């Protein structure tokens, strides 16, 4: 059985997979909204912050501004 932290990490992994190599900007922006919600979870706050920081270097300007 997954621990509490393991469950959150699996949700984070699913969100990452949902927009990986996607050119669909609304999908990426929706993932950013989910990341904002996940940032409130203390167990994965650092992982989420590093993912959002990496999105600051995204190719699309709209994504960089949203991050």
C-alpha positions as CSV (number, residue, x, y, z in Angstrom):
1,X,0.0,0.0,0.0
2,X,1.2,3.5,-0.8
3,X,2.1,5.9,1.9
4,X,0.7,9.4,2.0
5,X,3.8,10.8,0.3
6,X,3.7,8.0,-2.3
7,X,0.2,8.9,-3.3
8,X,1.1,12.5,-3.8
9,X,4.2,11.6,-5.8
10,X,2.1,9.4,-8.0
11,X,-0.4,12.2,-8.7
12,X,2.6,14.5,-9.4
13,X,3.9,11.9,-11.8
14,X,0.6,11.6,-13.6
15,X,0.4,15.4,-14.1
16,X,3.9,15.4,-15.5
17,X,3.1,12.6,-17.9
18,X,-0.1,14.4,-19.0
19,X,1.8,17.4,-20.5
20,X,5.2,15.8,-21.3
21,X,6.4,17.0,-24.8
22,X,3.0,18.5,-25.4
23,X,2.6,21.5,-27.8
24,X,-0.9,22.0,-26.6
25,X,-0.6,25.2,-24.5
26,X,-4.0,24.9,-22.7
27,X,-3.0,21.5,-21.5
28,X,0.3,22.8,-20.2
29,X,-1.5,25.8,-18.5
30,X,-3.9,23.4,-16.9
31,X,-1.0,21.3,-15.5
32,X,0.4,24.5,-14.0
33,X,-2.9,25.1,-12.2
34,X,-2.6,21.6,-10.8
35,X,1.0,22.2,-9.7
36,X,-0.2,25.3,-7.9
37,X,-2.6,23.2,-5.9
38,X,0.0,20.5,-5.3
39,X,2.4,23.1,-3.9
40,X,0.3,23.3,-0.8
41,X,1.1,19.7,0.1
42,X,4.2,19.7,2.4
43,X,5.4,16.2,1.4
44,X,6.0,17.2,-2.3
45,X,6.4,21.0,-2.1
46,X,10.1,20.9,-3.1
47,X,9.4,18.6,-6.1
48,X,6.6,20.8,-7.3
49,X,8.7,24.0,-6.9
50,X,11.5,22.5,-9.0
51,X,9.0,21.5,-11.7
52,X,7.5,25.0,-11.9
53,X,11.0,26.5,-11.9
54,X,11.9,24.4,-14.9
55,X,8.8,25.6,-16.7
56,X,10.1,29.1,-16.4
57,X,12.5,28.1,-19.2
58,X,9.7,26.7,-21.5
59,X,9.7,27.5,-25.2
60,X,6.3,29.1,-25.2
61,X,6.1,32.6,-23.8
62,X,2.5,32.1,-22.5
63,X,3.7,29.2,-20.4
64,X,6.7,31.1,-19.0
65,X,4.4,34.0,-18.0
66,X,2.0,31.6,-16.3
67,X,4.7,29.8,-14.4
